[in-house]
């Protein structure tokens, strides 16, 4: 490409589209910096800049997504010996990310503590040897933990369903915003016995936003 001596310009248009928003302006600034901006006149916003030392900076850094936080459990391990309304699971299938802390306790049952403000999707499936209420509780404490889920204060119930009959499967689910420090549990009617567990009992909590 030939060099034309003495020809200088502070901005050039890059692009051949008839739609101006599809083109770019490369601009040289008096302070020794350079800018690439959208639209032929640069009015569409900067895409990148080069400072006087030659360091390139993107106007918007590409989003790097961390591991999606999720805990997934299966299996029936009965109720906590102390917290007699809180279910325990046998098998940890998935436990990834840092937004949720899962804790298993023979006495207290299984708990899921939210570490990050966000939107969470929760599903709990179980089966009992009689018609029963089951569901998801939020921040249950004290006597709540030995109280049937359907008898909790409304503010402590995320979801509750009835299994409908002997060995009927119940599915409780909820999606919504939870602040850091929230504690979710698989909360049931007390004095129940597990059913045949086919299909398997399971619990999944995932941060979705």
C-alpha positions as CSV (number, residue, x, y, z in Angstrom):
1,X,0.0,0.0,0.0
2,X,1.6,3.4,-1.0
3,X,2.3,6.0,1.7
4,X,1.2,9.5,0.9
5,X,3.7,11.9,2.5
6,X,2.3,14.8,4.5
7,X,-1.3,13.5,4.6
8,X,-2.8,13.5,8.1
9,X,-6.3,13.0,9.5
10,X,-7.6,12.6,13.0
11,X,-10.4,10.2,12.1
12,X,-11.3,7.7,9.5
13,X,-14.4,5.6,8.9
14,X,-14.1,1.9,8.8
15,X,-16.9,-0.2,7.2
16,X,-18.9,-0.4,4.1
17,X,-22.4,-0.8,5.3
18,X,-25.3,1.4,4.3
19,X,-26.5,1.2,7.9
20,X,-24.4,3.7,9.8
21,X,-24.7,1.8,13.1
22,X,-22.8,-1.1,11.5
23,X,-19.7,1.1,10.8
24,X,-16.9,2.4,13.0
25,X,-14.8,5.4,13.5
26,X,-11.1,5.1,14.3
27,X,-10.0,8.4,15.9
28,X,-6.5,9.7,16.9
29,X,-6.6,12.1,19.8
30,X,-4.4,15.1,20.5
31,X,-3.2,13.5,23.8
32,X,-1.6,10.6,22.0
33,X,-4.5,8.2,22.6
34,X,-6.7,6.5,20.0
35,X,-10.3,5.4,20.0
36,X,-12.4,2.9,18.1
37,X,-16.1,3.9,18.3
38,X,-19.4,2.8,16.7
39,X,-21.0,4.7,13.8
40,X,-19.0,6.6,11.2
41,X,-19.0,9.8,13.3
42,X,-18.1,8.0,16.6
43,X,-21.4,8.9,18.2
44,X,-22.4,5.3,18.9
45,X,-20.0,4.9,21.8
46,X,-16.4,3.8,22.3
47,X,-15.6,0.1,21.7
48,X,-11.9,0.3,22.7
49,X,-9.2,2.9,23.5
50,X,-5.5,2.8,23.3
51,X,-3.7,5.1,25.8
52,X,-0.5,7.1,25.2
53,X,1.6,4.1,26.4
54,X,-0.1,1.7,23.9
55,X,-2.3,-0.1,26.4
56,X,-5.6,-1.2,24.9
57,X,-8.7,-1.1,27.1
58,X,-12.1,-2.6,26.1
59,X,-15.1,-0.3,26.8
60,X,-17.0,-3.4,28.1
61,X,-15.2,-6.4,29.4
62,X,-16.7,-9.7,28.2
63,X,-18.7,-11.4,31.0
64,X,-16.9,-14.4,32.6
65,X,-19.5,-16.8,34.1
66,X,-18.5,-18.7,37.2
67,X,-19.6,-22.2,37.9
68,X,-23.4,-22.3,38.2
69,X,-24.2,-22.9,41.9
70,X,-26.3,-26.0,42.4
71,X,-26.9,-28.7,45.0
72,X,-28.7,-31.9,44.0
73,X,-29.5,-34.8,46.3
74,X,-31.4,-38.1,46.1
75,X,-32.5,-40.8,48.4
76,X,-34.4,-41.2,51.7
77,X,-32.6,-41.0,55.0
78,X,-35.6,-40.2,57.1
79,X,-36.1,-37.3,59.5
80,X,-33.7,-35.6,61.8
81,X,-33.8,-37.1,65.2
82,X,-34.1,-33.7,66.9
83,X,-35.7,-31.7,64.0
84,X,-38.4,-34.3,63.4
85,X,-40.0,-32.4,60.5
86,X,-36.8,-31.9,58.4
87,X,-35.9,-34.5,55.8
88,X,-32.5,-36.0,55.2
89,X,-31.2,-37.3,51.9
90,X,-28.7,-40.2,51.3
91,X,-26.8,-39.3,48.1
92,X,-25.1,-36.1,47.0
93,X,-25.3,-36.0,43.2
94,X,-24.0,-32.5,42.7
95,X,-22.6,-29.8,44.9
96,X,-21.0,-27.0,42.9
97,X,-20.4,-23.3,43.2
98,X,-20.2,-21.1,46.3
99,X,-23.7,-19.5,46.5
100,X,-25.2,-22.4,48.5
101,X,-23.9,-24.3,51.5
102,X,-25.3,-27.7,52.0
103,X,-25.1,-29.3,55.5
104,X,-26.3,-32.8,56.5
105,X,-27.0,-33.6,60.1
106,X,-28.5,-36.8,61.6
107,X,-30.0,-34.7,64.4
108,X,-31.0,-31.5,62.5
109,X,-31.8,-32.8,59.0
110,X,-30.4,-31.3,55.8
111,X,-30.1,-27.5,55.4
112,X,-29.3,-25.3,52.4
113,X,-27.9,-21.9,53.3
114,X,-27.9,-19.1,50.7
115,X,-24.6,-17.3,50.6
116,X,-25.3,-14.8,47.8
117,X,-28.3,-12.6,47.1
118,X,-30.1,-13.9,44.0
119,X,-32.9,-15.8,42.4
120,X,-33.0,-19.5,43.2
121,X,-35.0,-22.4,41.8
122,X,-35.9,-25.2,44.2
123,X,-37.6,-28.5,43.7
124,X,-38.3,-31.2,46.3
125,X,-39.9,-34.6,45.4
126,X,-40.9,-37.2,48.0
127,X,-43.3,-40.0,48.7
128,X,-44.8,-41.4,52.0
129,X,-46.8,-44.4,53.1
130,X,-49.9,-42.2,53.6
131,X,-51.4,-39.0,52.4
132,X,-49.2,-36.3,53.7
133,X,-48.2,-32.7,53.5
134,X,-44.6,-31.8,52.4
135,X,-42.9,-28.7,51.2
136,X,-40.1,-26.1,51.5
137,X,-39.6,-24.0,54.5
138,X,-37.6,-20.7,54.9
139,X,-35.7,-19.7,58.0
140,X,-37.6,-22.2,60.2
141,X,-36.3,-22.1,63.8
142,X,-37.1,-23.5,67.3
143,X,-40.4,-25.3,67.5
144,X,-40.9,-24.8,63.7
145,X,-38.5,-27.7,63.2
146,X,-40.8,-30.2,64.9
147,X,-44.0,-28.7,63.4
148,X,-45.7,-29.9,60.3
149,X,-45.0,-27.7,57.3
150,X,-48.7,-26.9,56.7
151,X,-48.9,-25.5,60.3
152,X,-46.0,-23.1,59.9
153,X,-46.5,-19.3,59.7
154,X,-47.2,-18.3,56.1
155,X,-43.9,-16.3,56.0
156,X,-41.9,-19.5,56.6
157,X,-43.5,-21.5,53.9
158,X,-42.1,-21.3,50.4
159,X,-44.2,-24.2,49.0
160,X,-46.4,-26.9,50.3
161,X,-48.4,-29.8,48.7
162,X,-50.3,-32.9,49.7
163,X,-49.1,-36.3,48.3
164,X,-52.7,-37.3,48.0
165,X,-52.6,-40.9,49.1
166,X,-50.5,-44.0,49.9
167,X,-47.2,-43.9,48.0
168,X,-48.3,-40.9,45.8
169,X,-45.5,-38.7,44.7
170,X,-45.5,-35.1,45.9
171,X,-43.5,-32.3,44.2
172,X,-43.0,-28.9,45.9
173,X,-41.2,-26.2,44.0
174,X,-40.5,-22.5,44.3
175,X,-38.5,-19.9,42.4
176,X,-37.7,-16.4,43.7
177,X,-35.3,-14.0,45.3
178,X,-33.5,-15.0,48.5
179,X,-31.1,-12.8,50.4
180,X,-27.8,-14.0,51.8
181,X,-28.3,-16.0,55.0
182,X,-31.6,-17.5,54.0
183,X,-32.0,-21.2,55.1
184,X,-34.1,-23.5,53.1
185,X,-35.2,-27.0,54.2
186,X,-37.2,-29.9,52.9
187,X,-40.0,-29.6,55.5
188,X,-42.7,-32.2,56.0
189,X,-45.7,-33.3,58.1
190,X,-44.3,-35.0,61.2
191,X,-44.8,-38.7,62.2
192,X,-44.5,-40.0,58.6
193,X,-42.7,-43.0,57.2
194,X,-41.1,-43.1,53.8
195,X,-43.0,-44.8,50.9
196,X,-41.6,-47.0,48.2
197,X,-39.5,-44.1,46.8
198,X,-40.1,-45.0,43.2
199,X,-39.4,-42.8,41.3
200,X,-36.5,-41.6,43.6
201,X,-36.8,-38.9,46.2
202,X,-34.8,-35.8,45.2
203,X,-34.0,-32.2,46.0
204,X,-32.4,-29.6,43.8
205,X,-31.6,-26.0,44.5
206,X,-29.9,-23.8,41.9
207,X,-29.0,-20.1,41.7
208,X,-30.5,-18.9,38.4
209,X,-29.8,-15.2,38.6
